[in-house]
Amino acid sequence: MGIETITVLILFLLTYYLIISGKFQRSLVAFTMGLIVMLLQISEGISIKKISNYVDFNTIGILLGMMILVGILKKTGMFQYITATIVKSSKGRMYLIYITLLFAVALFSSVLDNVTTILLFSPVVFLITDTAGISPVSIIFSMIFAANIGGMTTIVGDPPNILVGSASGASFVHFLLVMIIPSILMLLAVLVYFHFRYPHIRKVEKSKLQRLMDIDPKRAIEDRPLFIKGIIVFALVILGFVLHEELDYEASLIALTGASVLMLLSKISFQEISQEVEWDTIFFFVGLFILAKALEEVGIIGSVANWINQFSTNPLLLILAVLWISAGLGGFIGAVPVVTVFIPIIQRLQGAIPQSEELWWALALGACIGGNMTISGAAANMVAVGLVEKTQKTKISFVAFLKEGIVITAIGLVIATFYLVSRWYMI
């Protein structure tokens, strides 16, 4: 093992130690370590001049475009309108609000970033639980898992999916058709689990929620003309994602075009909308792309690929190994870092086994499912827990979250395993 390999391995392990410890912003850690790799000149392939060769700007473009779209839609009151409608239509039945809320969160997470979905729906949860006189922790936990499962459904629903979709070349429709079945099965399974896990939600009396029934959803719309324009543009962007393969356009081009058009229609400047862009996420991705390239350049990824390839004598076992390993690592390191490292490994294994495309679905499922396991598993987990701690003045420990997350992860992995096995024998 050469000095370059040892150096990159140390930097990689240090990066994830600092990310998991939570002592520094994970985006700052990843981006700084990426720059250090460049400064050390580990390889000729890693430089600013060649950055387009290893930083996936299609992924960055999709993220940026969707963040801008959502940022403008937030200003119209669209999401407040939807949540107010959910409360109104429930007629004061807490359990119905709970179930409807989880389905809404899962649906929105399939086309929006999970963090955005959590930020939009959390205030409603706090208002409802405060009015009902119950702790918001159980509902917030449920919402986290519903968001992560819903985000698994489409190519734009979760950052790991954007990475997998871009690397694999899968179309929006193809990705949706493969992932929607396990996503629906997992959501239904965890709803059954929540039914027995949180019985106190069913016992809330209607009278406690009467005050919420007086909310008029129509008053939530702050800018009706922009609301209508935003809905139309957003719908066209989603349609563009569905047809992007036939149109021969990159998904990032569609997302950024939609964002630019809506900015023109709303007369919002880049300076104004920049506050809605999650720059932490953007820089986090760039840093990870650089680190993943460094691992590839010094041969670490090749070695891991060769080790995983030992399972290739049994291709189905190899696929399931990718599923479970990515889930286990994703639970503690984080879904995005694991996918970033696994992508070049899966690319090396393409064609090495029959039905090698299934490795992409195993990676997407494993990373997203594993993201439910711990607080550090997904950005949405950390954001939601932070909101609870800030609002309720209480501390949610790593172990407390793990006790809930490991059950959801186990349910998801069992369903995903049966699903991938079924696909193997049906294709």
Sequence and secondary structure as in RCSB ss.txt:
>XXXX:A:sequence
MGIETITVLILFLLTYYLIISGKFQRSLVAFTMGLIVMLLQISEGISIKKISNYVDFNTIGILLGMMILVGILKK
TGMFQYITATIVKSSKGRMYLIYITLLFAVALFSSVLDNVTTILLFSPVVFLITDTAGISPVSIIFSMIFAANIG
GMTTIVGDPPNILVGSASGASFVHFLLVMIIPSILMLLAVLVYFHFRYPHIRKVEKSKLQRLMDIDPKRAIEDRP
LFIKGIIVFALVILGFVLHEELDYEASLIALTGASVLMLLSKISFQEISQEVEWDTIFFFVGLFILAKALEEVGI
IGSVANWINQFSTNPLLLILAVLWISAGLGGFIGAVPVVTVFIPIIQRLQGAIPQSEELWWALALGACIGGNMTI
SGAAANMVAVGLVEKTQKTKISFVAFLKEGIVITAIGLVIATFYLVSRWYMI
>XXXX:A:secstr
  HHHHHHHHHHHHHHHHHHHTSS HHHHHHHHHHHHHHTT  TT SGGGGGGTS HHHHHHHHHHHHHHHHHHH
HTHHHHHHHHHHHHTTT HHHHHHHHHHHHHHHHTTS HHHHHHHHHHHHHHHHHHHTS SHHHHHHHHHHHHHH
HTSSTTSSHHHHHHHHHHT  HHHHHHHHHHHHHHHHHHHHHHHHHH GGGGG  GGGGHHHHT  GGGG S HH
HHHHHHHHHHHHHHHHHHHHHHT  HHHHHHHHHHHHHHHHT  HHHHGGGS HHHHHHHHHHHHHHHHHHHTTH
HHHHHHHHGGGGGSHHHHHHHHHHHHHHHHHHH HHHHHHHHHHHHHHHTTTSTTTTHHHHHHHHHHHHHTTSSG
GG HHHHHHHHHHHHHH     HHHHHHHHHHHHHHHHHHHHHHHHHHHHH 
